[in-house]
Amino acid sequence: MSSPILWSLVLTLHVLCVAFWVGGGAFAALITRSSLTLLDQAQRQSVQLQYLNRYFRGLWHVVPLALISGWLLIIHMGGFANVIWPINAMQLLAILMAFVFLNAFYGPFKAARRAIRPQPAMFNAVRLRIVTMVALGVLAILCGALGSGI
């Protein structure tokens, strides 16, 4: 017999991870963009590198926790073969989001960190990948809502 409190804590951890992943991405890619236009080029690049570094550093912890807690919840619901299609779709979207994160981190973000003078195109490439993660995350949240049975 499993404790409902334990599974409530696992679900809470999962929701908090998704909130950081999607909400942080929305903030990093959409909100800060207009504010950065107030800074000169050198300051803008420095601020972008700093907040992207912090966001990606957080994602290195959040992404595995979100995936593992989601899989634990699936096992708790009866296993992978017994879940409804929205939960499977949510799982697929989360895996795609993880691959987009890895692509953004090891691709344009790493190149921007190594560059002496990062070009705006590098930051736009990172931003595009983060926007893709946010869009996939919103779809995953929709699938989670569809699968809740409310």
N, C-alpha and C positions, 0 to 999 in steps of 0.2 A: 504494500500500500504506500503510495507516494504522498508526500505532504503538499497540500495546495499552496501553502505559503512558499515553499521552495520553488514551485513552478511559477508563482506570481513574481518572485524575484528574478527568475530567468527571463520571463516575459518583459519585466521592467528593464533589465539590462539590455535586452534586444531592442526595445523601443528607444532607449537612450542612445544606443549606438547608431541607430538609423537616423535619429534626430540630429546627431552631430555630423554624420556622413552627408545627409541631404541638406540640412539647414546650413551647415558650415560651408558646403559647396555653393549654395545659393548666395550666401553672404560674400564669399571669396570671389565669385565670378560675376555676380550681378550688382551687388550693392557698392562694393568698393571701387568699381570701375569709374563711376562718375565722380567720386571724391578725389581720385588720383589725378584727374585732369587739372586740379588746382596746384599741383606740385610741378617743379621743373623736372626735366628728364632724369637727371641723376638721382634726385630724391625719390621720384616715382619708381625707378628700378630698384632702389634700395628697399623701399616699403613693400613693393611687390614680392621681392625675394624673401623678406622677413615673414610676411603673413602667409605666403605659400609654404615656406619651410615649416612654420608652426602647424598649419593645417595638415600637411602631408605627414608630419611627425605624429600628429594625433591619429591620422588614418592608419598608420602602421599598427596601432593598438586596437582601434575601433573595428576595422574590417575583419580581422580574425574573430574578435569577440562577437560581432554581429552574425557572421556565418556559423560559428559553433553554437551560439545560443539558438539560432534559428533551426539548426539541425537537431539540437536537443529537444526543442519544442515539437518538431516533426516526429521524432521517436516517441515522445510522450503522447502524441495524438494517435499512435497506432502504427507508426512506421511509414517509410517512404511509399510503400505500395498502397497504403490506405488513405492518403490525403487527397483532397479534392483539387481540381485543376488550378484554381487561383493560387493555392499554396505552392504548387509545382512551378507555376509561372513566376511567382515571387522569388522562389529559389533560383530560377534561371536568370532573372533580372539582376539579382544580387551577385551572382557569379560574373555576369557581364560587367557589372559596375566595378567589381574587383579587378578585372582585366583592364578596364579603362583607367582605373587608378594606377595600376602598374605601368601602363603605357605612358600616362602623363608624367609619372615620377621618373621613370628611366629614360624617357624620350626628351621632350622639350624642357622640362624643369631641370633635369640634370645638365643639359646643355647650357641653359641660362645661368645656372650656378657656376659653371666652369668658365663661362665667357668673361672676358675682361670688361667689355661693354655689351651687355645683352641687348639684342635688338627687340623692338616692340613686337615683331612677328613671333618671337619665341614665347612671349607672354600671352599673345593672342592664341597660340597653339595650345598652351596650357589651359587657358580660359575655355577654349572650345571643348576640350576634353572634360573639364569640370562641369560645363553646362550639359554635356552628354550624360555624365554621371547623375546630375540632378534630375534630368528628364527621365532617365531609367529608374531613379529612386522614387519619383512621383508615381510612375506606373506601378512600381513594386508596392507602394503604399496603397494604391487603388486596389491592387490584387489582394492585399491583406484585408482591406475593408470588405471586398467581395466575399472573401473566405471566412469572415467572422460570423456569418449567419444572422446578423442583426436585421 
